[in-house]
Amino acid sequence: MSRKPIVGGNWKCNPAKLADAKALVEAWKEKGFDKEKVDVVIAPTALHLGHVKTPLEGLGMAVCAQNVGKNDMGAFTGEWTAAHLQDMEVGYTLIGHSERRSKYGETDEDTALKVEKCQEAGLKVIFCIGELLEERESGKTDEVNKRQLAAIIPKVKNWDLIVWFGRCGVDRGKLGLHERLFTVIAYEPVWAIGTGKVATPDQAEETQAAIRAYLKEAVSAEVADKVRIQYGGSVTPENCKELITKPNIDGFLVGGASLKPSFMEIVTAVQG
């Protein structure tokens, strides 16, 4: 099956000023991309998201929250819910990023609850998994990835959930398989995030093939074939070209490089 590639830009706690975020989006206008060939999803800070949403959508990109609460409405200071994102027409959210897991104590159980809430609200999820350096060196990469995925699999009741995002009046029956799929998986080896270290193309392919094989075993061959699996971890315009040639790498979740005008070089490399 041909899977439509997807490139995500995770701005994390950047940039320092709203003016910088707007200037970056303006710089991207000069490049452009073919949205029929690649999906592009950008995750700004929560404060910047509402200000850059319209200009990003004007470029053919979708906006994404970096996090979502595991709670419903109520007395949960500092949180927002999947229903809030739905109301604001934010169609995606990240869940399970390694920085949420390692710096804020987010557990597998927490990620499962968040996925469940997003499933109920009809939001697309970019679900992040990946191992620490010591786990890779001790041969536990696949074990860690399976554990993190196993937590959410029971919560996904409909892998083919159609999610509306800026598609008023579209005949849902005519949407492609990639547009009917609820979850994107981002494999991010923690030891490669922001370190300048990158898994070799063969390492990344081997791990992502194992992720797909696990989904075939734990869910179904159909879901395993359709799920898009991104690679994340110090992706740049220079190293992405070889990585994207691998059959089980369906795009990238980009960190620091997504804060530069040259991010569009990654997008155009992926679209071919």
C-alpha positions as protocol buffer text, in pm:
chain_id: "A"
residue {
  index: 1
  type: MET
  ca { x: 0 y: 0 z: 0 }
}
residue {
  index: 2
  type: SER
  ca { x: 119 y: 349 z: -80 }
}
residue {
  index: 3
  type: ARG
  ca { x: 101 y: 564 z: 234 }
}
residue {
  index: 4
  type: LYS
  ca { x: 90 y: 941 z: 196 }
}
residue {
  index: 5
  type: PRO
  ca { x: 393 y: 1081 z: 381 }
}
residue {
  index: 6
  type: ILE
  ca { x: 350 y: 1320 z: 671 }
}
residue {
  index: 7
  type: VAL
  ca { x: 596 y: 1576 z: 809 }
}
residue {
  index: 8
  type: GLY
  ca { x: 544 y: 1731 z: 1151 }
}
residue {
  index: 9
  type: GLY
  ca { x: 715 y: 2034 z: 1299 }
}
residue {
  index: 10
  type: ASN
  ca { x: 728 y: 2042 z: 1679 }
}
residue {
  index: 11
  type: TRP
  ca { x: 828 y: 2392 z: 1791 }
}
residue {
  index: 12
  type: LYS
  ca { x: 841 y: 2285 z: 2158 }
}
residue {
  index: 13
  type: CYS
  ca { x: 887 y: 2594 z: 2383 }
}
residue {
  index: 14
  type: ASN
  ca { x: 997 y: 2814 z: 2091 }
}
residue {
  index: 15
  type: PRO
  ca { x: 1030 y: 3074 z: 1947 }
}
residue {
  index: 16
  type: ALA
  ca { x: 1073 y: 3348 z: 2208 }
}
residue {
  index: 17
  type: LYS
  ca { x: 837 y: 3597 z: 2044 }
}
residue {
  index: 18
  type: LEU
  ca { x: 513 y: 3578 z: 1849 }
}
residue {
  index: 19
  type: ALA
  ca { x: 670 y: 3805 z: 1587 }
}
residue {
  index: 20
  type: ASP
  ca { x: 936 y: 3538 z: 1528 }
}
residue {
  index: 21
  type: ALA
  ca { x: 670 y: 3271 z: 1476 }
}
residue {
  index: 22
  type: LYS
  ca { x: 484 y: 3488 z: 1226 }
}
residue {
  index: 23
  type: ALA
  ca { x: 808 y: 3571 z: 1043 }
}
residue {
  index: 24
  type: LEU
  ca { x: 889 y: 3200 z: 1010 }
}
residue {
  index: 25
  type: VAL
  ca { x: 551 y: 3122 z: 857 }
}
residue {
  index: 26
  type: GLU
  ca { x: 596 y: 3415 z: 620 }
}
residue {
  index: 27
  type: ALA
  ca { x: 936 y: 3278 z: 513 }
}
residue {
  index: 28
  type: TRP
  ca { x: 780 y: 2940 z: 435 }
}
residue {
  index: 29
  type: LYS
  ca { x: 544 y: 3105 z: 186 }
}
residue {
  index: 30
  type: GLU
  ca { x: 832 y: 3151 z: -56 }
}
residue {
  index: 31
  type: LYS
  ca { x: 883 y: 2777 z: -93 }
}
residue {
  index: 32
  type: GLY
  ca { x: 542 y: 2610 z: -97 }
}
residue {
  index: 33
  type: PHE
  ca { x: 474 y: 2238 z: -133 }
}
residue {
  index: 34
  type: ASP
  ca { x: 232 y: 1996 z: -298 }
}
residue {
  index: 35
  type: LYS
  ca { x: -27 y: 1911 z: -35 }
}
residue {
  index: 36
  type: GLU
  ca { x: -156 y: 1630 z: -253 }
}
residue {
  index: 37
  type: LYS
  ca { x: 177 y: 1453 z: -205 }
}
residue {
  index: 38
  type: VAL
  ca { x: 258 y: 1522 z: 161 }
}
residue {
  index: 39
  type: ASP
  ca { x: 72 y: 1622 z: 478 }
}
residue {
  index: 40
  type: VAL
  ca { x: 238 y: 1890 z: 692 }
}
residue {
  index: 41
  type: VAL
  ca { x: 139 y: 1939 z: 1055 }
}
residue {
  index: 42
  type: ILE
  ca { x: 287 y: 2212 z: 1278 }
}
residue {
  index: 43
  type: ALA
  ca { x: 276 y: 2214 z: 1659 }
}
residue {
  index: 44
  type: PRO
  ca { x: 336 y: 2569 z: 1790 }
}
residue {
  index: 45
  type: THR
  ca { x: 335 y: 2665 z: 2156 }
}
residue {
  index: 46
  type: ALA
  ca { x: -10 y: 2681 z: 2312 }
}
residue {
  index: 47
  type: LEU
  ca { x: 11 y: 3061 z: 2330 }
}
residue {
  index: 48
  type: HIS
  ca { x: 115 y: 3101 z: 1968 }
}
residue {
  index: 49
  type: LEU
  ca { x: -117 y: 2841 z: 1817 }
}
residue {
  index: 50
  type: GLY
  ca { x: -423 y: 3062 z: 1781 }
}
residue {
  index: 51
  type: HIS
  ca { x: -219 y: 3340 z: 1620 }
}
residue {
  index: 52
  type: VAL
  ca { x: -49 y: 3127 z: 1354 }
}
residue {
  index: 53
  type: LYS
  ca { x: -332 y: 2881 z: 1284 }
}
residue {
  index: 54
  type: THR
  ca { x: -489 y: 3076 z: 997 }
}
residue {
  index: 55
  type: PRO
  ca { x: -164 y: 3161 z: 814 }
}
residue {
  index: 56
  type: LEU
  ca { x: -41 y: 2800 z: 847 }
}
residue {
  index: 57
  type: GLU
  ca { x: -368 y: 2668 z: 710 }
}
residue {
  index: 58
  type: GLY
  ca { x: -333 y: 2920 z: 428 }
}
residue {
  index: 59
  type: LEU
  ca { x: -13 y: 2736 z: 331 }
}
residue {
  index: 60
  type: GLY
  ca { x: -197 y: 2405 z: 327 }
}
residue {
  index: 61
  type: MET
  ca { x: -62 y: 2295 z: 665 }
}
residue {
  index: 62
  type: ALA
  ca { x: -255 y: 2171 z: 968 }
}
residue {
  index: 63
  type: VAL
  ca { x: -198 y: 2288 z: 1323 }
}
residue {
  index: 64
  type: CYS
  ca { x: -136 y: 2053 z: 1613 }
}
residue {
  index: 65
  type: ALA
  ca { x: -138 y: 2088 z: 1990 }
}
residue {
  index: 66
  type: GLN
  ca { x: 175 y: 1970 z: 2167 }
}
residue {
  index: 67
  type: ASN
  ca { x: -23 y: 1813 z: 2450 }
}
residue {
  index: 68
  type: VAL
  ca { x: -377 y: 1746 z: 2571 }
}
residue {
  index: 69
  type: GLY
  ca { x: -526 y: 1669 z: 2910 }
}
residue {
  index: 70
  type: LYS
  ca { x: -637 y: 1323 z: 3022 }
}
residue {
  index: 71
  type: ASN
  ca { x: -929 y: 1492 z: 3196 }
}
residue {
  index: 72
  type: ASP
  ca { x: -1273 y: 1622 z: 3104 }
}
residue {
  index: 73
  type: MET
  ca { x: -1390 y: 1978 z: 3178 }
}
residue {
  index: 74
  type: GLY
  ca { x: -1360 y: 2083 z: 3540 }
}
residue {
  index: 75
  type: ALA
  ca { x: -1120 y: 2199 z: 3810 }
}
residue {
  index: 76
  type: PHE
  ca { x: -794 y: 2110 z: 3635 }
}
residue {
  index: 77
  type: THR
  ca { x: -580 y: 2424 z: 3643 }
}
residue {
  index: 78
  type: GLY
  ca { x: -338 y: 2453 z: 3355 }
}
residue {
  index: 79
  type: GLU
  ca { x: -500 y: 2179 z: 3144 }
}
residue {
  index: 80
  type: TRP
  ca { x: -707 y: 2178 z: 2825 }
}
residue {
  index: 81
  type: THR
  ca { x: -920 y: 1899 z: 2693 }
}
residue {
  index: 82
  type: ALA
  ca { x: -967 y: 1719 z: 2365 }
}
residue {
  index: 83
  type: ALA
  ca { x: -1308 y: 1885 z: 2348 }
}
residue {
  index: 84
  type: HIS
  ca { x: -1140 y: 2226 z: 2371 }
}
residue {
  index: 85
  type: LEU
  ca { x: -918 y: 2140 z: 2075 }
}
residue {
  index: 86
  type: GLN
  ca { x: -1217 y: 2015 z: 1878 }
}
residue {
  index: 87
  type: ASP
  ca { x: -1405 y: 2339 z: 1948 }
}
residue {
  index: 88
  type: MET
  ca { x: -1105 y: 2544 z: 1830 }
}
residue {
  index: 89
  type: GLU
  ca { x: -1085 y: 2333 z: 1512 }
}
residue {
  index: 90
  type: VAL
  ca { x: -738 y: 2205 z: 1600 }
}
residue {
  index: 91
  type: GLY
  ca { x: -739 y: 1866 z: 1433 }
}
residue {
  index: 92
  type: TYR
  ca { x: -422 y: 1707 z: 1575 }
}
residue {
  index: 93
  type: THR
  ca { x: -237 y: 1668 z: 1902 }
}
residue {
  index: 94
  type: LEU
  ca { x: 90 y: 1510 z: 2007 }
}
residue {
  index: 95
  type: ILE
  ca { x: 69 y: 1253 z: 2284 }
}
residue {
  index: 96
  type: GLY
  ca { x: 350 y: 1077 z: 2466 }
}
residue {
  index: 97
  type: HIS
  ca { x: 646 y: 1286 z: 2354 }
}
residue {
  index: 98
  type: SER
  ca { x: 961 y: 1177 z: 2537 }
}
residue {
  index: 99
  type: GLU
  ca { x: 995 y: 1517 z: 2701 }
}
residue {
  index: 100
  type: ARG
  ca { x: 647 y: 1480 z: 2850 }
}
residue {
  index: 101
  type: ARG
  ca { x: 737 y: 1131 z: 2970 }
}
residue {
  index: 102
  type: SER
  ca { x: 1084 y: 1211 z: 3109 }
}
residue {
  index: 103
  type: LYS
  ca { x: 1042 y: 1569 z: 3239 }
}
residue {
  index: 104
  type: TYR
  ca { x: 680 y: 1569 z: 3353 }
}
residue {
  index: 105
  type: GLY
  ca { x: 632 y: 1210 z: 3462 }
}
residue {
  index: 106
  type: GLU
  ca { x: 378 y: 1114 z: 3197 }
}
residue {
  index: 107
  type: THR
  ca { x: 315 y: 739 z: 3217 }
}
residue {
  index: 108
  type: ASP
  ca { x: 191 y: 482 z: 2967 }
}
residue {
  index: 109
  type: GLU
  ca { x: -139 y: 490 z: 3153 }
}
residue {
  index: 110
  type: ASP
  ca { x: -159 y: 869 z: 3112 }
}
residue {
  index: 111
  type: THR
  ca { x: -101 y: 844 z: 2738 }
}
residue {
  index: 112
  type: ALA
  ca { x: -370 y: 577 z: 2710 }
}
residue {
  index: 113
  type: LEU
  ca { x: -625 y: 801 z: 2883 }
}
residue {
  index: 114
  type: LYS
  ca { x: -533 y: 1091 z: 2655 }
}
residue {
  index: 115
  type: VAL
  ca { x: -572 y: 876 z: 2344 }
}
residue {
  index: 116
  type: GLU
  ca { x: -911 y: 761 z: 2472 }
}
residue {
  index: 117
  type: LYS
  ca { x: -1026 y: 1122 z: 2516 }
}
residue {
  index: 118
  type: CYS
  ca { x: -905 y: 1213 z: 2167 }
}
residue {
  index: 119
  type: GLN
  ca { x: -1078 y: 912 z: 2019 }
}
residue {
  index: 120
  type: GLU
  ca { x: -1404 y: 1024 z: 2177 }
}
residue {
  index: 121
  type: ALA
  ca { x: -1358 y: 1380 z: 2051 }
}
residue {
  index: 122
  type: GLY
  ca { x: -1256 y: 1277 z: 1699 }
}
residue {
  index: 123
  type: LEU
  ca { x: -902 y: 1417 z: 1708 }
}
residue {
  index: 124
  type: LYS
  ca { x: -605 y: 1284 z: 1517 }
}
residue {
  index: 125
  type: VAL
  ca { x: -313 y: 1179 z: 1733 }
}
residue {
  index: 126
  type: ILE
  ca { x: 57 y: 1178 z: 1659 }
}
residue {
  index: 127
  type: PHE
  ca { x: 161 y: 920 z: 1918 }
}
residue {
  index: 128
  type: CYS
  ca { x: 527 y: 933 z: 2017 }
}
residue {
  index: 129
  type: ILE
  ca { x: 729 y: 631 z: 2125 }
}
residue {
  index: 130
  type: GLY
  ca { x: 1099 y: 561 z: 2161 }
}
residue {
  index: 131
  type: GLU
  ca { x: 1380 y: 425 z: 2375 }
}
residue {
  index: 132
  type: LEU
  ca { x: 1653 y: 578 z: 2592 }
}
residue {
  index: 133
  type: LEU
  ca { x: 2018 y: 527 z: 2500 }
}
residue {
  index: 134
  type: GLU
  ca { x: 2069 y: 270 z: 2775 }
}
residue {
  index: 135
  type: GLU
  ca { x: 1763 y: 80 z: 2654 }
}
residue {
  index: 136
  type: ARG
  ca { x: 1899 y: 66 z: 2299 }
}
residue {
  index: 137
  type: GLU
  ca { x: 2242 y: -42 z: 2419 }
}
residue {
  index: 138
  type: SER
  ca { x: 2086 y: -321 z: 2627 }
}
residue {
  index: 139
  type: GLY
  ca { x: 1881 y: -445 z: 2332 }
}
residue {
  index: 140
  type: LYS
  ca { x: 1543 y: -330 z: 2468 }
}
residue {
  index: 141
  type: THR
  ca { x: 1434 y: -101 z: 2182 }
}
residue {
  index: 142
  type: ASP
  ca { x: 1155 y: -325 z: 2057 }
}
residue {
  index: 143
  type: GLU
  ca { x: 1044 y: -410 z: 2409 }
}
residue {
  index: 144
  type: VAL
  ca { x: 1004 y: -42 z: 2499 }
}
residue {
  index: 145
  type: ASN
  ca { x: 819 y: 43 z: 2178 }
}
residue {
  index: 146
  type: LYS
  ca { x: 582 y: -250 z: 2221 }
}
residue {
  index: 147
  type: ARG
  ca { x: 510 y: -155 z: 2582 }
}
residue {
  index: 148
  type: GLN
  ca { x: 429 y: 205 z: 2492 }
}
residue {
  index: 149
  type: LEU
  ca { x: 205 y: 96 z: 2203 }
}
residue {
  index: 150
  type: ALA
  ca { x: 34 y: -180 z: 2401 }
}
residue {
  index: 151
  type: ALA
  ca { x: -96 y: 79 z: 2645 }
}
residue {
  index: 152
  type: ILE
  ca { x: -302 y: 261 z: 2381 }
}
residue {
  index: 153
  type: ILE
  ca { x: -416 y: -21 z: 2153 }
}
residue {
  index: 154
  type: PRO
  ca { x: -720 y: -113 z: 2369 }
}
residue {
  index: 155
  type: LYS
  ca { x: -827 y: 253 z: 2368 }
}
residue {
  index: 156
  type: VAL
  ca { x: -842 y: 285 z: 1989 }
}
residue {
  index: 157
  type: LYS
  ca { x: -1186 y: 153 z: 1909 }
}
residue {
  index: 158
  type: ASN
  ca { x: -1190 y: 269 z: 1549 }
}
residue {
  index: 159
  type: TRP
  ca { x: -858 y: 296 z: 1366 }
}
residue {
  index: 160
  type: ASP
  ca { x: -1047 y: 417 z: 1060 }
}
residue {
  index: 161
  type: LEU
  ca { x: -1217 y: 708 z: 1236 }
}
residue {
  index: 162
  type: ILE
  ca { x: -1274 y: 991 z: 988 }
}
residue {
  index: 163
  type: VAL
  ca { x: -1165 y: 1319 z: 1142 }
}
residue {
  index: 164
  type: TRP
  ca { x: -1289 y: 1647 z: 1002 }
}
residue {
  index: 165
  type: PHE
  ca { x: -1029 y: 1917 z: 967 }
}
residue {
  index: 166
  type: GLY
  ca { x: -1112 y: 2212 z: 750 }
}
residue {
  index: 167
  type: ARG
  ca { x: -1312 y: 1991 z: 512 }
}
residue {
  index: 168
  type: CYS
  ca { x: -1662 y: 2136 z: 513 }
}
residue {
  index: 169
  type: GLY
  ca { x: -1868 y: 1986 z: 235 }
}
residue {
  index: 170
  type: VAL
  ca { x: -1622 y: 1707 z: 152 }
}
residue {
  index: 171
  type: ASP
  ca { x: -1772 y: 1368 z: 73 }
}
residue {
  index: 172
  type: ARG
  ca { x: -1610 y: 1157 z: 343 }
}
residue {
  index: 173
  type: GLY
  ca { x: -1660 y: 843 z: 142 }
}
residue {
  index: 174
  type: LYS
  ca { x: -1416 y: 981 z: -115 }
}
residue {
  index: 175
  type: LEU
  ca { x: -1134 y: 1053 z: 130 }
}
residue {
  index: 176
  type: GLY
  ca { x: -816 y: 848 z: 92 }
}
residue {
  index: 177
  type: LEU
  ca { x: -709 y: 584 z: 342 }
}
residue {
  index: 178
  type: HIS
  ca { x: -454 y: 817 z: 501 }
}
residue {
  index: 179
  type: GLU
  ca { x: -733 y: 1067 z: 572 }
}
residue {
  index: 180
  type: ARG
  ca { x: -947 y: 801 z: 737 }
}
residue {
  index: 181
  type: LEU
  ca { x: -673 y: 690 z: 975 }
}
residue {
  index: 182
  type: PHE
  ca { x: -689 y: 805 z: 1334 }
}
residue {
  index: 183
  type: THR
  ca { x: -333 y: 767 z: 1458 }
}
residue {
  index: 184
  type: VAL
  ca { x: 13 y: 852 z: 1330 }
}
residue {
  index: 185
  type: ILE
  ca { x: 305 y: 696 z: 1517 }
}
residue {
  index: 186
  type: ALA
  ca { x: 625 y: 894 z: 1564 }
}
residue {
  index: 187
  type: TYR
  ca { x: 927 y: 680 z: 1651 }
}
residue {
  index: 188
  type: GLU
  ca { x: 1174 y: 907 z: 1828 }
}
residue {
  index: 189
  type: PRO
  ca { x: 1482 y: 743 z: 1976 }
}
residue {
  index: 190
  type: VAL
  ca { x: 1527 y: 960 z: 2284 }
}
residue {
  index: 191
  type: TRP
  ca { x: 1906 y: 951 z: 2255 }
}
residue {
  index: 192
  type: ALA
  ca { x: 1881 y: 1121 z: 1913 }
}
residue {
  index: 193
  type: ILE
  ca { x: 1646 y: 1408 z: 2005 }
}
residue {
  index: 194
  type: GLY
  ca { x: 1829 y: 1740 z: 2000 }
}
residue {
  index: 195
  type: THR
  ca { x: 2168 y: 1571 z: 2034 }
}
residue {
  index: 196
  type: GLY
  ca { x: 2281 y: 1586 z: 1674 }
}
residue {
  index: 197
  type: LYS
  ca { x: 2297 y: 1205 z: 1678 }
}
residue {
  index: 198
  type: VAL
  ca { x: 2077 y: 1032 z: 1424 }
}
residue {
  index: 199
  type: ALA
  ca { x: 1985 y: 669 z: 1389 }
}
residue {
  index: 200
  type: THR
  ca { x: 2132 y: 537 z: 1068 }
}
residue {
  index: 201
  type: PRO
  ca { x: 1878 y: 480 z: 791 }
}
residue {
  index: 202
  type: ASP
  ca { x: 1915 y: 105 z: 844 }
}
residue {
  index: 203
  type: GLN
  ca { x: 1866 y: 136 z: 1222 }
}
residue {
  index: 204
  type: ALA
  ca { x: 1556 y: 349 z: 1176 }
}
residue {
  index: 205
  type: GLU
  ca { x: 1414 y: 116 z: 911 }
}
residue {
  index: 206
  type: GLU
  ca { x: 1476 y: -194 z: 1122 }
}
residue {
  index: 207
  type: THR
  ca { x: 1301 y: -42 z: 1424 }
}
residue {
  index: 208
  type: GLN
  ca { x: 1007 y: 95 z: 1228 }
}
residue {
  index: 209
  type: ALA
  ca { x: 960 y: -236 z: 1046 }
}
residue {
  index: 210
  type: ALA
  ca { x: 944 y: -401 z: 1388 }
}
residue {
  index: 211
  type: ILE
  ca { x: 679 y: -148 z: 1499 }
}
residue {
  index: 212
  type: ARG
  ca { x: 471 y: -231 z: 1192 }
}
residue {
  index: 213
  type: ALA
  ca { x: 514 y: -604 z: 1252 }
}
residue {
  index: 214
  type: TYR
  ca { x: 394 y: -560 z: 1611 }
}
residue {
  index: 215
  type: LEU
  ca { x: 84 y: -371 z: 1495 }
}
residue {
  index: 216
  type: LYS
  ca { x: 11 y: -656 z: 1252 }
}
residue {
  index: 217
  type: GLU
  ca { x: 32 y: -904 z: 1539 }
}
residue {
  index: 218
  type: ALA
  ca { x: -151 y: -697 z: 1800 }
}
residue {
  index: 219
  type: VAL
  ca { x: -417 y: -527 z: 1585 }
}
residue {
  index: 220
  type: SER
  ca { x: -444 y: -641 z: 1224 }
}
residue {
  index: 221
  type: ALA
  ca { x: -254 y: -659 z: 897 }
}
residue {
  index: 222
  type: GLU
  ca { x: -481 y: -390 z: 753 }
}
residue {
  index: 223
  type: VAL
  ca { x: -406 y: -139 z: 1029 }
}
residue {
  index: 224
  type: ALA
  ca { x: -34 y: -220 z: 1023 }
}
residue {
  index: 225
  type: ASP
  ca { x: -26 y: -153 z: 651 }
}
residue {
  index: 226
  type: LYS
  ca { x: -210 y: 178 z: 675 }
}
residue {
  index: 227
  type: VAL
  ca { x: -53 y: 339 z: 983 }
}
residue {
  index: 228
  type: ARG
  ca { x: 202 y: 605 z: 899 }
}
residue {
  index: 229
  type: ILE
  ca { x: 519 y: 589 z: 1105 }
}
residue {
  index: 230
  type: GLN
  ca { x: 736 y: 898 z: 1129 }
}
residue {
  index: 231
  type: TYR
  ca { x: 1100 y: 908 z: 1230 }
}
residue {
  index: 232
  type: GLY
  ca { x: 1210 y: 1180 z: 1473 }
}
residue {
  index: 233
  type: GLY
  ca { x: 1550 y: 1262 z: 1615 }
}
residue {
  index: 234
  type: SER
  ca { x: 1776 y: 1540 z: 1484 }
}
residue {
  index: 235
  type: VAL
  ca { x: 1625 y: 1531 z: 1135 }
}
residue {
  index: 236
  type: THR
  ca { x: 1775 y: 1789 z: 898 }
}
residue {
  index: 237
  type: PRO
  ca { x: 1747 y: 1881 z: 528 }
}
residue {
  index: 238
  type: GLU
  ca { x: 2076 y: 1695 z: 478 }
}
residue {
  index: 239
  type: ASN
  ca { x: 1998 y: 1360 z: 643 }
}
residue {
  index: 240
  type: CYS
  ca { x: 1629 y: 1332 z: 554 }
}
residue {
  index: 241
  type: LYS
  ca { x: 1686 y: 1243 z: 189 }
}
residue {
  index: 242
  type: GLU
  ca { x: 1828 y: 899 z: 257 }
}
residue {
  index: 243
  type: LEU
  ca { x: 1599 y: 827 z: 552 }
}
residue {
  index: 244
  type: ILE
  ca { x: 1284 y: 883 z: 347 }
}
residue {
  index: 245
  type: THR
  ca { x: 1389 y: 620 z: 93 }
}
residue {
  index: 246
  type: LYS
  ca { x: 1326 y: 347 z: 350 }
}
residue {
  index: 247
  type: PRO
  ca { x: 993 y: 165 z: 302 }
}
residue {
  index: 248
  type: ASN
  ca { x: 876 y: 190 z: 664 }
}
residue {
  index: 249
  type: ILE
  ca { x: 965 y: 557 z: 714 }
}
residue {
  index: 250
  type: ASP
  ca { x: 655 y: 757 z: 617 }
}
residue {
  index: 251
  type: GLY
  ca { x: 783 y: 1101 z: 711 }
}
residue {
  index: 252
  type: PHE
  ca { x: 936 y: 1287 z: 1002 }
}
residue {
  index: 253
  type: LEU
  ca { x: 857 y: 1462 z: 1328 }
}
residue {
  index: 254
  type: VAL
  ca { x: 1106 y: 1748 z: 1322 }
}
residue {
  index: 255
  type: GLY
  ca { x: 1217 y: 1950 z: 1623 }
}
residue {
  index: 256
  type: GLY
  ca { x: 1480 y: 2225 z: 1602 }
}
residue {
  index: 257
  type: ALA
  ca { x: 1499 y: 2219 z: 1223 }
}
residue {
  index: 258
  type: SER
  ca { x: 1128 y: 2308 z: 1204 }
}
residue {
  index: 259
  type: LEU
  ca { x: 1211 y: 2653 z: 1345 }
}
residue {
  index: 260
  type: LYS
  ca { x: 1409 y: 2747 z: 1034 }
}
residue {
  index: 261
  type: PRO
  ca { x: 1307 y: 2853 z: 683 }
}
residue {
  index: 262
  type: SER
  ca { x: 1499 y: 2547 z: 557 }
}
residue {
  index: 263
  type: PHE
  ca { x: 1231 y: 2323 z: 714 }
}
residue {
  index: 264
  type: MET
  ca { x: 1060 y: 2348 z: 377 }
}
residue {
  index: 265
  type: GLU
  ca { x: 1355 y: 2163 z: 224 }
}
residue {
  index: 266
  type: ILE
  ca { x: 1260 y: 1863 z: 437 }
}
residue {
  index: 267
  type: VAL
  ca { x: 899 y: 1890 z: 320 }
}
residue {
  index: 268
  type: THR
  ca { x: 994 y: 1907 z: -47 }
}
residue {
  index: 269
  type: ALA
  ca { x: 1240 y: 1618 z: -6 }
}
residue {
  index: 270
  type: VAL
  ca { x: 963 y: 1403 z: 141 }
}
residue {
  index: 271
  type: GLN
  ca { x: 710 y: 1491 z: -128 }
}
residue {
  index: 272
  type: GLY
  ca { x: 963 y: 1374 z: -387 }
}
